[in-house]
């Protein structure tokens, strides 16, 4: 007898009791892997497609156990100003599937950034939250970008939808259309990011790309990420019968100018949809970057004031778009 194939995927977190990512109380499932690398990302541990070591220097005893455990010699201890310094070759870490360094750490300085689960095991975990969701609650797939793992996302959505669980997804749109297509019958709500309309604008902060395409090597990018995002948005608006709420992360100096707001509003109207949620830039995820050996480039970008957000909301509303600001959502 042929055994059914076990579908597995990588996630990095599960969070319950969310009230801002869909109707009712929800359980958020954070997928590993993203097809964009936005400099303001609050979940940098979700950008890589596979688990990786997260290093907290303040807990490190520099005992060398992780150095000895690493089968690829990707970790070393040196000294800087007479203080020990643990360094990682992150390119090698990105290809590691053992994470023996994390297993060997006794101080808690190293933790695992992501783990593998089967669809059925993940379903069993989130289904335990069902009694807390209340009317209209359910699950929301987020990340990372859920549809960089299309098979895993599809089978999880289908499993939950078949169990009468409300399903929502948050997506950046920068994936091949076929990654969405067969999952659409099993999705109730879609939150869709529109970051910028004109790809020719300035996309750098202190030498780092704001939105850098990181499509995995088994996919081919036929055109720019912005073009793909807009094309997928049009197709979803046309073919997906459920609710789509567009989202705009307001990043001052990048996408908050009047022309980008007008272009965004015109685009939304052209799709036949009429809702957007504007979200202010925040810096709540910046401490995570050091855990990954990365630099956080957007500290100098100010958090938009409420008056600035209200001005942008008024621009959308004056063009016939229903605009929700921050956590003031219709859920």
C-alpha positions as a Markdown table, in Angstrom:
| # | Residue | x | y | z |
|---|---|---|---|---|
| 1 | Unk | 0.0 | 0.0 | 0.0 |
| 2 | Unk | 1.4 | 3.4 | -1.0 |
| 3 | Unk | 1.6 | 5.7 | 1.9 |
| 4 | Unk | 0.3 | 9.3 | 1.4 |
| 5 | Unk | 3.0 | 11.9 | 0.9 |
| 6 | Unk | 3.7 | 13.9 | 4.1 |
| 7 | Unk | 3.8 | 17.6 | 3.2 |
| 8 | Unk | 6.2 | 19.6 | 5.4 |
| 9 | Unk | 7.3 | 23.2 | 5.5 |
| 10 | Unk | 9.3 | 25.7 | 7.6 |
| 11 | Unk | 7.8 | 28.2 | 10.0 |
| 12 | Unk | 9.4 | 30.4 | 12.6 |
| 13 | Unk | 6.6 | 31.3 | 15.0 |
| 14 | Unk | 2.9 | 30.7 | 15.9 |
| 15 | Unk | 1.1 | 33.5 | 17.8 |
| 16 | Unk | -2.3 | 33.3 | 19.3 |
| 17 | Unk | -4.8 | 35.9 | 20.3 |
| 18 | Unk | -4.2 | 38.3 | 17.4 |
| 19 | Unk | -7.0 | 40.8 | 16.7 |
| 20 | Unk | -5.4 | 42.9 | 13.9 |
| 21 | Unk | -4.9 | 40.3 | 11.1 |
| 22 | Unk | -8.4 | 39.3 | 10.2 |
| 23 | Unk | -11.8 | 39.1 | 11.8 |
| 24 | Unk | -12.3 | 37.8 | 15.3 |
| 25 | Unk | -9.4 | 36.4 | 17.4 |
| 26 | Unk | -6.8 | 34.7 | 15.3 |
| 27 | Unk | -3.8 | 32.4 | 15.3 |
| 28 | Unk | -0.9 | 33.7 | 13.2 |
| 29 | Unk | 1.4 | 31.2 | 11.5 |
| 30 | Unk | 4.7 | 32.8 | 10.4 |
| 31 | Unk | 6.2 | 31.1 | 7.3 |
| 32 | Unk | 10.0 | 31.1 | 6.6 |
| 33 | Unk | 11.2 | 32.6 | 3.4 |
| 34 | Unk | 10.4 | 35.9 | 1.7 |
| 35 | Unk | 10.7 | 37.0 | -1.9 |
| 36 | Unk | 11.5 | 40.6 | -0.9 |
| 37 | Unk | 14.0 | 41.9 | 1.6 |
| 38 | Unk | 12.5 | 45.2 | 2.9 |
| 39 | Unk | 14.9 | 47.2 | 5.1 |
| 40 | Unk | 12.1 | 48.0 | 7.6 |
| 41 | Unk | 11.0 | 44.3 | 8.0 |
| 42 | Unk | 10.0 | 43.6 | 11.5 |
| 43 | Unk | 10.5 | 39.9 | 11.1 |
| 44 | Unk | 14.0 | 39.5 | 9.6 |
| 45 | Unk | 14.2 | 36.0 | 10.8 |
| 46 | Unk | 11.5 | 35.2 | 8.3 |
| 47 | Unk | 13.5 | 36.3 | 5.2 |
| 48 | Unk | 15.7 | 33.2 | 5.0 |
| 49 | Unk | 14.0 | 30.1 | 3.6 |
| 50 | Unk | 15.6 | 27.7 | 6.1 |
| 51 | Unk | 16.2 | 27.7 | 9.9 |
| 52 | Unk | 19.3 | 29.6 | 11.0 |
| 53 | Unk | 21.2 | 30.3 | 14.2 |
| 54 | Unk | 20.1 | 33.4 | 16.2 |
| 55 | Unk | 22.9 | 34.6 | 18.4 |
| 56 | Unk | 22.5 | 36.7 | 21.5 |
| 57 | Unk | 26.0 | 37.9 | 22.6 |
| 58 | Unk | 24.9 | 39.0 | 26.1 |
| 59 | Unk | 24.3 | 35.3 | 27.0 |
| 60 | Unk | 27.4 | 33.9 | 25.4 |
| 61 | Unk | 30.1 | 32.3 | 27.7 |
| 62 | Unk | 32.5 | 31.8 | 24.8 |
| 63 | Unk | 33.1 | 28.2 | 25.9 |
| 64 | Unk | 33.7 | 27.2 | 22.2 |
| 65 | Unk | 31.2 | 24.3 | 22.3 |
| 66 | Unk | 29.4 | 25.7 | 19.2 |
| 67 | Unk | 32.7 | 26.1 | 17.4 |
| 68 | Unk | 33.6 | 22.5 | 18.0 |
| 69 | Unk | 30.1 | 21.3 | 17.1 |
| 70 | Unk | 29.9 | 23.1 | 13.7 |
| 71 | Unk | 30.6 | 20.5 | 11.0 |
| 72 | Unk | 31.4 | 23.3 | 8.5 |
| 73 | Unk | 33.8 | 25.4 | 10.5 |
| 74 | Unk | 31.5 | 28.4 | 10.1 |
| 75 | Unk | 32.0 | 29.7 | 13.6 |
| 76 | Unk | 35.1 | 31.2 | 15.1 |
| 77 | Unk | 36.2 | 33.0 | 18.3 |
| 78 | Unk | 38.6 | 35.9 | 18.1 |
| 79 | Unk | 39.4 | 39.0 | 20.2 |
| 80 | Unk | 38.6 | 42.6 | 19.8 |
| 81 | Unk | 40.0 | 45.1 | 22.3 |
| 82 | Unk | 40.8 | 42.2 | 24.6 |
| 83 | Unk | 37.2 | 41.0 | 24.5 |
| 84 | Unk | 36.2 | 37.7 | 23.0 |
| 85 | Unk | 34.1 | 37.8 | 19.8 |
| 86 | Unk | 32.1 | 35.0 | 18.3 |
| 87 | Unk | 31.6 | 35.3 | 14.5 |
| 88 | Unk | 29.6 | 33.3 | 12.0 |
| 89 | Unk | 30.0 | 32.8 | 8.3 |
| 90 | Unk | 26.4 | 33.4 | 7.5 |
| 91 | Unk | 26.7 | 32.2 | 3.9 |
| 92 | Unk | 27.6 | 28.8 | 5.2 |
| 93 | Unk | 24.9 | 29.0 | 7.9 |
| 94 | Unk | 22.4 | 29.5 | 5.2 |
| 95 | Unk | 23.1 | 26.1 | 3.7 |
| 96 | Unk | 23.3 | 24.2 | 7.0 |
| 97 | Unk | 20.5 | 21.8 | 7.9 |
| 98 | Unk | 21.9 | 20.4 | 11.1 |
| 99 | Unk | 22.2 | 23.5 | 13.4 |
| 100 | Unk | 24.5 | 21.4 | 15.6 |
| 101 | Unk | 25.8 | 24.7 | 17.0 |
| 102 | Unk | 22.4 | 25.4 | 18.6 |
| 103 | Unk | 22.1 | 21.9 | 20.0 |
| 104 | Unk | 25.5 | 22.3 | 21.7 |
| 105 | Unk | 24.9 | 25.7 | 23.3 |
| 106 | Unk | 24.4 | 25.5 | 27.1 |
| 107 | Unk | 24.0 | 29.2 | 27.8 |
| 108 | Unk | 21.0 | 30.1 | 25.7 |
| 109 | Unk | 23.1 | 32.3 | 23.5 |
| 110 | Unk | 22.1 | 30.4 | 20.4 |
| 111 | Unk | 18.6 | 29.6 | 19.4 |
| 112 | Unk | 17.0 | 28.1 | 16.3 |
| 113 | Unk | 15.4 | 30.6 | 13.9 |
| 114 | Unk | 12.7 | 28.4 | 12.4 |
| 115 | Unk | 11.7 | 24.7 | 12.4 |
| 116 | Unk | 10.1 | 22.2 | 10.1 |
| 117 | Unk | 6.5 | 20.9 | 10.7 |
| 118 | Unk | 4.1 | 18.7 | 8.7 |
| 119 | Unk | 0.8 | 20.1 | 7.7 |
| 120 | Unk | -1.0 | 17.7 | 10.0 |
| 121 | Unk | 1.1 | 18.5 | 13.0 |
| 122 | Unk | 0.7 | 22.2 | 12.4 |
| 123 | Unk | -3.1 | 21.8 | 12.0 |
| 124 | Unk | -3.2 | 19.9 | 15.3 |
| 125 | Unk | -1.3 | 22.7 | 17.0 |
| 126 | Unk | -3.5 | 25.6 | 15.7 |
| 127 | Unk | -6.7 | 23.7 | 16.1 |
| 128 | Unk | -6.1 | 23.8 | 19.9 |
| 129 | Unk | -6.7 | 27.5 | 19.8 |
| 130 | Unk | -10.2 | 27.1 | 18.2 |
| 131 | Unk | -12.1 | 27.5 | 21.5 |
| 132 | Unk | -10.5 | 31.0 | 21.9 |
| 133 | Unk | -11.2 | 32.4 | 18.4 |
| 134 | Unk | -14.9 | 33.3 | 19.0 |
| 135 | Unk | -17.2 | 34.1 | 16.1 |
| 136 | Unk | -15.4 | 34.8 | 12.9 |
| 137 | Unk | -11.9 | 34.0 | 14.1 |
| 138 | Unk | -9.5 | 31.6 | 12.5 |
| 139 | Unk | -5.9 | 31.4 | 11.2 |
| 140 | Unk | -3.8 | 33.9 | 9.2 |
| 141 | Unk | -0.8 | 32.8 | 7.2 |
| 142 | Unk | 2.0 | 35.5 | 7.4 |
| 143 | Unk | 5.7 | 35.5 | 7.4 |
| 144 | Unk | 8.0 | 35.9 | 5.6 |
| 145 | Unk | 5.9 | 35.2 | 2.5 |
| 146 | Unk | 3.6 | 32.2 | 2.8 |
| 147 | Unk | 3.5 | 31.6 | -1.0 |
| 148 | Unk | 7.2 | 31.0 | -1.3 |
| 149 | Unk | 6.2 | 27.6 | 0.1 |
| 150 | Unk | 3.2 | 27.1 | -2.1 |
| 151 | Unk | 2.6 | 23.4 | -1.5 |
| 152 | Unk | 2.8 | 23.7 | 2.2 |
| 153 | Unk | 0.5 | 26.8 | 2.2 |
| 154 | Unk | -2.0 | 25.1 | -0.1 |
| 155 | Unk | -2.3 | 21.9 | 1.9 |
| 156 | Unk | -2.6 | 23.8 | 5.2 |
| 157 | Unk | -5.2 | 26.1 | 3.9 |
| 158 | Unk | -7.2 | 23.2 | 2.4 |
| 159 | Unk | -7.0 | 21.3 | 5.6 |
| 160 | Unk | -8.2 | 24.2 | 7.7 |
| 161 | Unk | -10.9 | 25.3 | 5.2 |
| 162 | Unk | -12.2 | 21.7 | 5.2 |
| 163 | Unk | -12.5 | 21.9 | 9.0 |
| 164 | Unk | -14.6 | 25.1 | 8.7 |
| 165 | Unk | -11.8 | 27.3 | 10.0 |
| 166 | Unk | -11.8 | 30.8 | 8.6 |
| 167 | Unk | -8.6 | 31.4 | 6.6 |
| 168 | Unk | -6.7 | 34.6 | 5.8 |
| 169 | Unk | -3.3 | 35.2 | 4.2 |
| 170 | Unk | -0.9 | 38.2 | 4.2 |
| 171 | Unk | 1.1 | 38.4 | 1.0 |
| 172 | Unk | 3.6 | 40.8 | -0.6 |
| 173 | Unk | 2.6 | 39.6 | -4.1 |
| 174 | Unk | 6.1 | 38.9 | -5.4 |
| 175 | Unk | 5.7 | 35.3 | -6.3 |
| 176 | Unk | 4.7 | 33.4 | -9.5 |
| 177 | Unk | 0.9 | 33.5 | -10.1 |
| 178 | Unk | 0.7 | 29.6 | -10.0 |
| 179 | Unk | 1.8 | 29.8 | -6.4 |
| 180 | Unk | -1.6 | 31.4 | -5.6 |
| 181 | Unk | -3.8 | 29.7 | -8.1 |
| 182 | Unk | -4.9 | 26.4 | -6.6 |
| 183 | Unk | -5.1 | 27.8 | -3.1 |
| 184 | Unk | -7.7 | 30.5 | -3.9 |
| 185 | Unk | -10.8 | 28.2 | -3.2 |
| 186 | Unk | -9.5 | 27.7 | 0.4 |
| 187 | Unk | -8.9 | 31.4 | 1.3 |
| 188 | Unk | -11.5 | 33.7 | 2.9 |
| 189 | Unk | -9.5 | 36.9 | 3.1 |
| 190 | Unk | -6.4 | 38.3 | 1.5 |
| 191 | Unk | -4.3 | 41.2 | 2.9 |
| 192 | Unk | -2.1 | 42.4 | 0.0 |
| 193 | Unk | 0.9 | 44.8 | 0.3 |
| 194 | Unk | 1.3 | 47.7 | -2.1 |
| 195 | Unk | 4.6 | 49.3 | -1.1 |
| 196 | Unk | 5.3 | 51.6 | -4.1 |
| 197 | Unk | 3.9 | 52.1 | -7.6 |
| 198 | Unk | 6.9 | 53.4 | -9.4 |
| 199 | Unk | 9.9 | 51.0 | -9.5 |
| 200 | Unk | 12.2 | 53.7 | -10.9 |
| 201 | Unk | 12.2 | 55.7 | -7.6 |
| 202 | Unk | 15.0 | 55.8 | -5.1 |
| 203 | Unk | 15.2 | 52.4 | -3.5 |
| 204 | Unk | 18.3 | 52.7 | -1.2 |
| 205 | Unk | 18.9 | 53.6 | 2.4 |
| 206 | Unk | 22.5 | 54.1 | 3.4 |
| 207 | Unk | 23.6 | 51.8 | 0.6 |
| 208 | Unk | 21.1 | 49.0 | 1.3 |
| 209 | Unk | 18.2 | 48.2 | -1.0 |
| 210 | Unk | 14.8 | 48.9 | 0.5 |
| 211 | Unk | 13.2 | 46.1 | -1.4 |
| 212 | Unk | 15.6 | 43.6 | -2.8 |
| 213 | Unk | 14.2 | 40.6 | -4.7 |
| 214 | Unk | 15.4 | 37.4 | -3.2 |
| 215 | Unk | 13.3 | 34.9 | -5.3 |
| 216 | Unk | 14.8 | 31.4 | -4.6 |
| 217 | Unk | 16.9 | 30.0 | -7.4 |
| 218 | Unk | 14.3 | 27.5 | -8.6 |
| 219 | Unk | 12.1 | 30.4 | -9.8 |
| 220 | Unk | 12.7 | 32.8 | -12.7 |
| 221 | Unk | 11.9 | 36.5 | -12.3 |
| 222 | Unk | 10.5 | 37.5 | -15.7 |
| 223 | Unk | 10.0 | 41.2 | -14.7 |
| 224 | Unk | 10.6 | 43.6 | -11.9 |
| 225 | Unk | 9.1 | 42.8 | -8.4 |
| 226 | Unk | 6.8 | 45.9 | -8.6 |
| 227 | Unk | 5.4 | 44.8 | -12.0 |
| 228 | Unk | 4.8 | 41.3 | -10.7 |
| 229 | Unk | 3.1 | 42.6 | -7.6 |
| 230 | Unk | 0.7 | 44.8 | -9.5 |
| 231 | Unk | 0.0 | 42.1 | -12.1 |
| 232 | Unk | -0.8 | 39.5 | -9.3 |
| 233 | Unk | -3.0 | 42.1 | -7.6 |
| 234 | Unk | -5.1 | 42.6 | -10.7 |
| 235 | Unk | -5.5 | 38.9 | -11.2 |
| 236 | Unk | -6.4 | 38.3 | -7.6 |
| 237 | Unk | -9.0 | 41.1 | -7.7 |
| 238 | Unk | -10.5 | 39.6 | -10.8 |
| 239 | Unk | -10.4 | 35.9 | -9.8 |
| 240 | Unk | -10.6 | 35.8 | -6.0 |
| 241 | Unk | -14.3 | 36.1 | -4.8 |
| 242 | Unk | -13.4 | 36.8 | -1.2 |
| 243 | Unk | -12.4 | 40.0 | 0.5 |
| 244 | Unk | -9.1 | 41.7 | -0.4 |
| 245 | Unk | -7.8 | 44.5 | 1.8 |
| 246 | Unk | -4.7 | 46.2 | 0.4 |
| 247 | Unk | -2.1 | 47.4 | 2.8 |
| 248 | Unk | 0.4 | 50.2 | 2.6 |
| 249 | Unk | 3.3 | 50.4 | 5.1 |
| 250 | Unk | 3.9 | 54.2 | 5.3 |
| 251 | Unk | 7.6 | 54.8 | 5.1 |
| 252 | Unk | 8.4 | 58.5 | 5.2 |
| 253 | Unk | 10.6 | 59.6 | 2.4 |
| 254 | Unk | 10.0 | 56.4 | 0.4 |
| 255 | Unk | 6.3 | 56.1 | -0.4 |
| 256 | Unk | 4.4 | 58.8 | 1.5 |
| 257 | Unk | 4.5 | 61.4 | -1.3 |
| 258 | Unk | 1.2 | 62.6 | -2.8 |
| 259 | Unk | 1.9 | 61.1 | -6.2 |
| 260 | Unk | 2.5 | 57.6 | -4.9 |
| 261 | Unk | -0.7 | 57.9 | -2.8 |
| 262 | Unk | -2.7 | 59.0 | -5.8 |
| 263 | Unk | -1.2 | 56.3 | -8.0 |
| 264 | Unk | -2.0 | 53.7 | -5.4 |
| 265 | Unk | -5.6 | 54.8 | -5.1 |
| 266 | Unk | -6.0 | 54.8 | -8.9 |
| 267 | Unk | -4.6 | 51.3 | -9.1 |
| 268 | Unk | -6.9 | 50.0 | -6.4 |
| 269 | Unk | -9.9 | 51.5 | -8.1 |
| 270 | Unk | -8.8 | 50.0 | -11.4 |
| 271 | Unk | -9.0 | 46.5 | -9.8 |
| 272 | Unk | -12.6 | 47.0 | -8.7 |
| 273 | Unk | -11.7 | 46.9 | -5.0 |
| 274 | Unk | -11.9 | 49.8 | -2.6 |
| 275 | Unk | -10.2 | 49.1 | 0.7 |
| 276 | Unk | -6.8 | 49.9 | 2.1 |
| 277 | Unk | -5.2 | 49.7 | 5.5 |
| 278 | Unk | -2.3 | 52.1 | 6.0 |
| 279 | Unk | 0.3 | 51.0 | 8.6 |
| 280 | Unk | 2.9 | 53.4 | 10.1 |
| 281 | Unk | 6.5 | 52.4 | 10.0 |
| 282 | Unk | 7.8 | 51.2 | 13.3 |
| 283 | Unk | 11.2 | 50.0 | 14.6 |
| 284 | Unk | 9.9 | 47.2 | 16.9 |
| 285 | Unk | 11.9 | 44.5 | 15.1 |
| 286 | Unk | 15.3 | 46.3 | 15.0 |
| 287 | Unk | 16.8 | 44.3 | 17.9 |
| 288 | Unk | 16.3 | 41.1 | 15.9 |
| 289 | Unk | 18.8 | 42.2 | 13.2 |
| 290 | Unk | 21.8 | 41.8 | 15.5 |
| 291 | Unk | 20.7 | 38.2 | 16.3 |
| 292 | Unk | 21.2 | 37.5 | 12.6 |
| 293 | Unk | 24.4 | 39.4 | 12.2 |
| 294 | Unk | 22.6 | 42.0 | 10.1 |
| 295 | Unk | 22.6 | 45.8 | 10.2 |
| 296 | Unk | 19.4 | 47.7 | 10.6 |
| 297 | Unk | 19.3 | 50.5 | 8.1 |
| 298 | Unk | 16.1 | 52.3 | 8.8 |
| 299 | Unk | 16.7 | 53.8 | 12.2 |
| 300 | Unk | 16.9 | 57.3 | 10.8 |
| 301 | Unk | 13.4 | 57.0 | 9.2 |
| 302 | Unk | 11.0 | 58.7 | 11.5 |
| 303 | Unk | 7.7 | 57.1 | 12.6 |
| 304 | Unk | 4.9 | 59.0 | 10.9 |
| 305 | Unk | 2.8 | 61.2 | 13.1 |
| 306 | Unk | -1.0 | 60.6 | 13.4 |
| 307 | Unk | -1.6 | 63.9 | 11.5 |
| 308 | Unk | 0.5 | 62.6 | 8.6 |
| 309 | Unk | -1.4 | 59.3 | 8.5 |
| 310 | Unk | -4.7 | 61.2 | 8.7 |
| 311 | Unk | -3.6 | 63.3 | 5.7 |
| 312 | Unk | -2.8 | 60.2 | 3.7 |
| 313 | Unk | -6.1 | 58.6 | 4.7 |
| 314 | Unk | -8.0 | 61.7 | 3.6 |
| 315 | Unk | -6.2 | 61.5 | 0.2 |
| 316 | Unk | -7.5 | 57.9 | -0.3 |
| 317 | Unk | -11.0 | 58.7 | 1.0 |
| 318 | Unk | -11.3 | 61.7 | -1.4 |
| 319 | Unk | -10.7 | 59.3 | -4.3 |
| 320 | Unk | -13.3 | 56.8 | -3.1 |
| 321 | Unk | -11.1 | 54.4 | -1.2 |
| 322 | Unk | -12.2 | 53.2 | 2.3 |
| 323 | Unk | -9.1 | 53.7 | 4.4 |
| 324 | Unk | -8.3 | 52.1 | 7.7 |
| 325 | Unk | -5.5 | 53.6 | 9.7 |
| 326 | Unk | -3.1 | 51.4 | 11.8 |
| 327 | Unk | -5.1 | 49.1 | 14.1 |
| 328 | Unk | -8.4 | 50.9 | 13.3 |
| 329 | Unk | -9.4 | 48.0 | 11.1 |
| 330 | Unk | -12.9 | 46.7 | 10.3 |
| 331 | Unk | -12.5 | 43.5 | 12.2 |
